[in-house]
Amino acid sequence: MTRTEEPAPPVVRGFAPSDFKSVLGHFCTGVTVVTAHDGTSPHGFTCQSFVSLSLEPPYVSFCPARTSTSWPHLRASERVCINVLAHDQRDVCRTFATSGGDKFTDVGWSYADNGAPALDGALAQVEATVEVEHDAGDHTIVVARVTGLRALRDAPPLLVYRGGLGLFVG
């Protein structure tokens, strides 16, 4: 097989944050809402930096911004529910991406087995207990042990690609 070599685009060195965001925006990610209940009220935030980390033991990881006003409430609870959003939950994504206010006012939810809010309409939910955090620039890397999980719907996921929200059509 013969391949025609095309010149590679120049590699950007000494780049601006906007370049970093633009290039990494070419990697498609799913959207989750990480929730917890502090015994008085529910808290949550939109998070696209969620990954499975280990099968044995079962760990997941997510990365809240260091500026998050919600994360301190979730951290104090230690028990979280990661709600994987479906393509028809853009409003839920936007609601939990805002800072402050009662994000749960117009969102249906119930208590997951670990006491964290399980959002209505989610594709899947992963219950976990926070085990460790690592500082990482303007975010925190959270490692959490999975204590329960369930797939709920057979629908396309909500995805982020190049700064926009969309769905996967296979």
C-alpha positions in Angstrom: 0.0 0.0 0.0 1.4 3.4 -0.9 0.7 6.5 1.1 1.0 10.1 0.0 2.8 12.1 2.5 1.3 15.5 3.2 3.2 18.0 5.2 2.2 18.0 8.9 0.7 21.2 10.3 3.2 23.1 12.5 3.3 22.1 16.1 2.4 25.0 18.3 4.9 25.7 21.1 4.4 28.4 23.7 0.7 28.4 23.2 -2.1 30.5 24.7 -4.8 29.0 26.9 -7.3 29.6 24.0 -5.1 27.5 21.7 -5.0 24.7 24.4 -8.8 24.8 24.7 -9.4 24.9 21.0 -7.1 21.9 20.2 -8.3 19.7 23.1 -11.9 20.6 22.1 -11.4 18.2 19.2 -11.7 15.4 21.8 -15.3 14.5 22.3 -16.5 13.9 25.9 -19.6 12.9 27.6 -21.5 15.1 30.1 -22.3 14.2 33.7 -23.7 16.0 36.7 -22.0 15.1 40.0 -24.3 15.3 43.0 -24.3 14.9 46.7 -26.6 15.7 49.7 -25.1 17.4 52.8 -27.9 16.4 55.0 -29.7 19.7 54.5 -29.8 20.3 50.8 -28.7 18.8 47.5 -25.7 20.1 45.6 -24.2 19.4 42.1 -22.2 20.6 39.2 -21.9 19.7 35.5 -18.7 17.8 34.8 -17.3 16.6 31.5 -14.0 15.3 33.0 -15.3 12.0 34.2 -13.5 8.6 33.4 -13.4 5.1 34.6 -10.1 4.6 36.3 -9.8 1.0 37.6 -11.7 -2.2 37.6 -10.0 -3.7 40.7 -10.7 -1.8 42.9 -13.6 -0.1 41.0 -12.5 3.5 40.8 -13.8 6.5 38.8 -12.3 9.9 38.5 -13.6 13.4 37.9 -12.2 16.9 38.0 -14.0 19.8 39.6 -12.7 23.3 39.0 -10.9 24.8 41.9 -13.3 27.8 41.6 -16.4 25.5 42.0 -18.7 26.7 44.8 -20.5 23.3 44.7 -17.5 21.0 45.1 -16.8 21.9 48.8 -20.4 20.8 49.7 -20.0 17.5 47.8 -16.5 16.9 49.3 -18.0 17.3 52.8 -20.6 14.6 52.1 -18.0 12.2 50.6 -20.8 10.2 48.9 -21.5 11.3 45.3 -23.7 10.2 42.4 -22.4 10.7 38.9 -25.4 11.1 36.6 -24.5 10.5 32.9 -26.7 12.8 30.9 -28.7 11.9 27.8 -28.9 14.0 24.6 -32.3 15.5 25.7 -30.9 16.9 29.0 -29.2 20.0 27.7 -31.2 22.1 30.1 -30.0 20.0 33.0 -26.4 20.4 31.8 -26.8 24.2 31.6 -28.6 24.4 35.0 -25.8 22.6 36.8 -23.1 24.5 35.0 -24.2 27.8 36.6 -22.8 29.1 39.8 -25.0 29.6 42.9 -28.7 29.3 43.3 -30.9 26.2 43.8 -30.0 24.1 40.8 -32.6 21.4 41.9 -35.7 23.6 41.7 -36.8 22.4 38.2 -35.0 19.1 38.2 -36.6 15.8 39.2 -34.5 13.6 41.5 -34.6 10.9 44.1 -32.1 9.6 46.7 -29.7 7.1 45.4 -28.8 4.2 47.7 -25.8 6.2 49.1 -28.0 9.3 49.8 -26.8 11.4 46.9 -29.3 12.9 44.4 -30.0 10.6 41.4 -31.3 12.8 38.6 -34.4 11.8 36.7 -33.8 11.0 33.0 -30.1 10.2 33.3 -28.7 7.4 31.1 -26.7 5.9 33.9 -25.7 6.6 37.5 -22.6 5.7 39.4 -22.6 6.0 43.2 -19.1 6.4 44.7 -17.3 7.5 47.8 -14.5 10.0 47.5 -11.2 8.5 48.5 -8.5 10.9 47.5 -7.9 14.3 45.8 -4.9 15.7 44.0 -4.3 19.4 43.1 -3.9 19.8 39.4 -3.6 23.4 38.2 -7.0 25.0 38.1 -8.8 21.8 38.8 -8.8 19.0 41.5 -8.5 15.4 40.4 -10.9 13.3 42.5 -10.6 9.5 42.8 -13.7 7.8 44.1 -14.5 4.2 44.8 -17.6 2.9 43.1 -20.2 1.5 45.5 -23.2 1.1 43.1 -24.1 1.6 39.5 -27.0 1.2 37.1 -27.8 1.8 33.4 -31.3 3.4 33.1 -32.0 4.4 29.5 -31.2 3.3 26.0 -30.8 6.7 24.4 -27.9 8.7 22.8 -25.6 10.5 25.3 -25.1 14.2 25.6 -21.7 15.1 24.3 -19.3 18.1 24.2 -17.3 18.7 21.1 -15.5 21.9 20.3 -17.4 23.8 22.9 -20.8 22.7 21.7 -23.4 20.3 23.1 -24.7 17.5 20.8 -25.5 13.9 20.3 -23.8 10.9 18.7 -25.4 9.4 15.7 -23.8 6.1 14.8 
